[in-house]
Amino acid sequence: MSSNSPTPPIFILGNGRSGTTLIRFMLNAHPDIYICEEVSYHFWMENFRGSFRKRLYQFFHTFSYAWLRMEPQKVLDTLPHDFGEKDFSQVYQRILQCKAAQYGKAHYGEKGPLLTEHLAKLLRDYPDARIIHMVRDPRAVVHSHYTMPWSTSSIIGANVMVRVNMERITHYGDRILAVKLEELIAHPENELRRILNYIGVAWSDNVLHHVDHLPDNDGIPFPWLMEASHRPQEKKQRWQDTLSPAWIRMTEAFNHKTMRAFGYQPLSMENEPCIAKKCWAFLSDLPQLALTGWHFACMTVQFIRLPKTDTRAFQTPLHNLNPAAWRRQPHWNQELPAPPPVQVPSQLLNENRS
């Protein structure tokens, strides 16, 4: 089963909260592009146990797959009867292609921060892939993580995640197209023309008006994702107003490589925070770092104990890693929508029971 395709896959990655969802919506407005929302195939398949078919059966029950709103049989119909571990990368490709085909589109792919962890494999399995790296001011990303229920309440933890993620991606910088969120918002046509030229598709004005050209039943209707389906606007909470001067300076220092590489300048301050204030800010955050570790450990235990077919139960603990975030976003509904039901084919169901 060959992985060759006349249209190579498109992968959108970067730190969470760096504009990956916005560019996905923009590209999906194009009449020939469809990018899936966080399928997380590699993450789930590598964390489940058992044969390839058993793991695939479990993957079809994840909320990540359920939100594709696509019956698994559509994918299985494109595979050989004896598919197995050897077809790991091709099964993933078929999932993306089948979803794009539902909208009559030939160009396909996935957007997801978790793709960063599998970047080496993606480049090996799909050498012609078009990979778009969304970049945003690391101070804004750190602050935004702090306000997300799936992230961390620790500014230390957020800084570590942002830096590690950036280092993983920039290691392959010569094979990836970097796009700054700030440039995309300030000069959308210039940036989108550059992106479409990189992908290899003709220009369409639809991408400049993505709000008016989004596919039906598209993506996962979580509040932090759906915000990007609207026209970009000024954030109510800005990192300049929320992060303390001490944390601004420490974030700039910790992410100095990203700051320098992408031209982000240190914030001008009338009064520089002293070493004592920086030390106090760091020590004051340690309980939040420990709390993040506790919530992550609890989530891991829940994932191990939960029935692998309980789609909603898997969705809930993941979005309560940072419970305080729900209080910071009072306009969000904490009761997340239930994933759509998935009809798993009998052939996989019977194999899972055996």
Secondary structure, DSSP 8 states (H G I E B T S, - for coil): -----SS--EEEEESTTSSHHHHHHHHHTSTTEEEEE---HHHHHHHS-S-HHHHHHHHTTSHHHHTT---HHHHHTTS-TT--GGGHHHHHHHHHHHHHHHTT-SEEEEE-GGGGGGHHHHHHH-TT-EEEEEE--HHHHHHHHHT-TTS-S-HHHHHHHHHHHHHHHHTTGGGSEEEEHHHHHHSHHHHHHHHHHHHT----GGGGGGGGS--TT-S---HHHHGGGS-----SS-HHHHS-HHHHHHHHHHTHHHHHHTT------SS---HHHHHHHHHHHHHHHHHHHHHHHHHHHHHHHS-TT-HHHHHHHHTTSSTHHHHH-TTS-SS----------HHHHHHHH-
